[in-house]
């Protein structure tokens, strides 16, 4: 493995079944039972499942109907995002006691760069143990962690000893760890890509490593170059403490299909209000409005318009969304509508910033 790229001490912290665990924490009668956070209606989707439910094959993003079929005893709980954000804030404050280089991926996971840390602790492994204990003492919840030289390996490693465990991949162990790894466990390889790789005889990291960069690019496009490098332990992306979103959006799935534009306009009004609230909260504006339409047959259609000026007000967002709605005739009844704003005013700030690289020469004590 080359020493020509930055090596860091990265921790990926991932809360265990976060939403479901919060519900079991706050409602003792749910502990030890299979629960799913989400809607129980025929249109409902599982946002999170407890480990008791996962034993029955219940997973996040699964239809509530299928989840109930897999686990007849499944208990559905309505999500409480304000509560999840409250606890996430507590967890994030713990992270900042160790480093300012914290990159949240969602409410329940984040990357931490502890190469140089506020505790002066040279061991990322011990820091991860301490952070996980602090999280438990503060919130009563369990977290898992992965520790290694870059974000990719740390992310993969955090899954190895879940729940309530951690895995350190030391610098000298990286190549063997990646060669032994099942291809479906590579971060960035989804179900469809994994199936494609299987057909090409790629089942493990070792198989992937035997393919040339040209071969991978021919079969996977730009992602091929990514796969070629990560299997060799090369992933130079730094922890970005201020992740700037490329778009801000809001959407709604309806309990009954909508077939009339009149009813859709009413829903779009509510969605535009929510989008305006999110834009104001993030002090963001954008130029490109996109209307997302998902039909009852799950066909997805998007329509966009770029304005010559930045907008963040509900009235302008809604006016543009209406225009997009009437742009084409509806193909079917509609089950979901969404509005997003891209080409944000935050992007111009990042274009002027120079990319920073942190070069840390090993030897590392992990």
N, C-alpha and C positions, 0 to 999 in steps of 0.2 A: 504494500500500500504506500502510495507516494506521500512524501512529507511536504509537498509543494502547496498544499491547500490548508486553510485554517482548521485547526483542531481545537475544540472547545470542550468545556465540561457542561453538558446540557442535561437538564432533568425535564422529563415530560410527566406532569402530574395529571392523573385522570381519576375523577371521583367514581366510585362504584355504584352503578345504577342510580345516579344522582337523584332524579325527580322521585323515583319510587322509594328510595331510601329516606328522603325527606318526609314523605307521607307516612312511612312506617315509624319514623322518629317521632313525628307529631301525633300520630294515632297508634298507640301501643296495641290496640286490638287488631291491627293489620300486620303486626310483626309475625314472621314465619308463614305468612299466607301468600299465595300467588296474586299479585296485584298488577294492574296496568294503568298507567297514567294516560288519560285520553278519553275520547268520547265513546260511549257504548252503542250509539246509533248505527244504522246500517252504513252510514257514510263516515263513521268514526275511524280514526287512525290511532294506533298506539304510539305515544310519544316516548314512553319508557316502560320497561318491565322489570319487576323485581327478579332476583335470582331464582326464587321459588317458581315464578312463572316461566322463566327461561328454560327450565328443565322440560317443559312441555312444548318447547319450540316457539314460544311467544317472543317476538322481537320488535324493536322500535321500527316505525314506518310500516308495520303490518296492518292490514285491514282489521278492524275490531271484530268483524264477523268471523274471519279466519282464526283470530286469536281466541275467541270464545269457543270455536269449534275444537281447537287444539287443546284447550283447557276449560272444560265446562264449569269448573269451580272458580274461574278467574273473577276477581273483583275489580271493577273499573272505578277510578278515582279522577275527579275533575282536576286539571292542572291549576296550580296557584303560582303563577310566574313571579308575582311580587315577593312571595316567600322564598322562591328559589334564588332570585336576584339578591335578596337580603343575605342569605347564607353565602352565596358566591362572593359577595363583597367582603364578608368576614374572612373567607379563605384567601382572597386576593391580598388583603392586608397582611396576612401571614407571609405570603410570598415576598412582599416588599420589605419585610424585615431582613431578608437575606440578600436581595438584589433588586436593582431598579430595571434590570433587563428581563421583563416579564411580558410574554406575548400570549394573551388570552385567545383561545380558539373558539370558546363558547363559555357558557356559565359554569361548566363542569370540568374544563381541562385547559391547561396552559403549558407553555414552554418557559423554562427558566435557564438563563445562562449564569452559572455560578463559577465560571473560570476565575474571576476575581469577585469575591463576595464580601458582604458587610460583616460577616462573622469571622473572617480570616481563616476559615476552615478549608484545608487543602483537599478534603475528601468529599466529593460530590455524593458518594454513597451514604455517608453519615449525615450529610445535609438532608438528603431525601428522606431518610429514616426520621430525622428530627421534625421535618415539615409534616410528614404523615402523622406523627404523634401529636403535634401541635393542632393539626386539623381535627383529630379525634377529640382531644381535650377541649377544644373550643366549641365544636359543633355536634359532637357525638356521632360523626359520620366517618366512614372508612374511605381511604384513597389508595390507589395503586400508583406506582411510579416506574419509569424506565430511565436509565442513566447511561449516557455514552458520549461519543465524541462529536456527534451532530444530531440535528433535529430528527432526521429520518430514522436513525437507529434507536434513538430514545423513544420515539413514538411507537415503533414496533415492539420494543422491549417492555413497555408498560403493560402490554397485554399478556405477557408470558406467565406471570404469577398472579393474575387477577383471580378472585377479588382479594383486597387487603394484603397485597404483596408488592415486591419490587424486584427488578432485575437490572443488574449492572453488566454492560458489555464493555470490558476493558479494551484499550487500543489494540493489544496483541490478539484479542479474541474476535475482533470485528469480522475479518474475512471468513473465518470458519463459521461464525454465527450466521452470516448472510448466505453462505453456501448451503448450509443445512436447512435453511428456512423454506417452508412450503410457499410456493409462489402466491397462493391466495392470501397469505399473511403479509405480503409486501404492501406497505401503505401506498395507495395510489393505484392498486390493481383491484378493480371491482370484479363482480361476478362475470360480466360479459367478457372483459379482458382476460380473466383467468381461463375461461372456456376456450378462447382463441389461442392462448398460450398452450393449453393442454393439447390442442390439435397440432401444434408445432413441436410437440415433444418437450415442452418446458414445464416441469413439475416442481422444481426446486431452484433455489438461487444458483446452485452449481450448474444446472442446465441452462439457466439464463446467461450465466457468465461465459458459457462456451459459444454464444452467438455473437457475431460481429456487430459493431455499431451500425454499419450499413444495413445488415439484415433486419435489425430491430426497427430502424427508421423506415424501411420499406414496408414493414408489416404494421407498425404502430405510429407512424408519423413522428411528430415532434416528441411524443412521449417515449419513443424508442431510445432517444439520446438520454433521457432521464433514467430509464431502466438500466441502460448500459453503465451509467456512472454510479447509481446508488448501490448496485450489486457489488461494486468495487469499493464501497465505503466512502464514496465521494459525494458529498452534499454540502455545499458551501453557504447555503442560505443562513444568515445570522438571525438571532432572536430579535424580532422587531417590536419594541415596546409600544409603539404607536401605530398600530395597523389601521391604515386608512381605507375605508370601504370604497368600492368602485360603484356601488349603487345602494339606494335605500328604497325599500318597498313594503307593501302591505297587501294581503290577499285574504279571501274568505272562501271556504267551501260551504255549500248550501245543503241543508237537509233535504230539500226538494229541488229538482231541476227547474231552471228558469227558461221559459220559452218566449217571453215578451221583453222587448227592450225597455219598456216602461219600468218593469220590476228591476231590471238590471241597472237602470239609472239610479234608482233608489239605493241599491246596494253600493254602487260606485261612489255615491255621495258619502256613505259611511267610511268606505275604504280611503277616499281622498282625505277625509278628516283625520283618520289614523295616520296616514302618511305625512300630513302636515305636522302633526304632533311629533312624530319621529324626526322630521327634518329640523324642527325648531329645537328639539332636545339636543341634537348633534350639531346645531348651528351650521347646517348644510343647505345648499341649493344646487339645482342641476338644470341642464338644458334638454336632455333627452328623456321624453316620457314614453314608457312602454306599457301597453295594455296586454295583459295575459288572460287568455280565455281557454278554459279546459271544458271540452264538451262531455256529454253524458257517456260517450263511447271512449272517453279518456284521450281523445285526440287533442293535442295542444296547439294553440295558435297564438302568435305574438304579433303585435302591430306597434310600430314605433314612429315617433316624430321628434325631430331635433329643432328646437327653437333658437333664435338668434340671441337670446338673453337667458340669464339664470332665473329660475322660479322656485318658490317654496310655499306659495300661498295655495290654499285649498281651491279657491275659485279658478285659478289658472290651470291647476292640475286637472280639475274636474272638466273644465272646458275642453282641454286637449284630449282627455280620455273619452269624452262623448264623441268628439270628432273621429277618433280612432274606432270607436264602437260602430259608427255608421259607415265606416270606410268600406267595409265588405259585408255582404249578406251573411247572416249566421248560418252555419252548416247543420246545426242540430240544437237540441236544448243544452243548456249550460249548467255545469255543476260547480265551477270555480271561476272567480274573477280576481284579478290582481292588477295593481298599478305600481310601477317602480320608476324611479328617477335616477338617471345615470349621467355621465359626462359632468361630474360634480365639480364644484368650485374648489374642493380640497385637492384635486388632482394636479392643478397648476402649481401647488406648493411643492409637491414631491418631485416634479420635473426639474426644479432648480437645485434640488439637494443632491450632493455627491454621494455615491454609494460608499459605505464604510465597510472595511474588512478588518477583522480582528485576527491577527496572526499570533498564535501562541505556540511556541516550540515546546514539544514534549521533551522531558519526561514528565508524565502525569502520574499522580497518585490518586486513583479513583476510589 
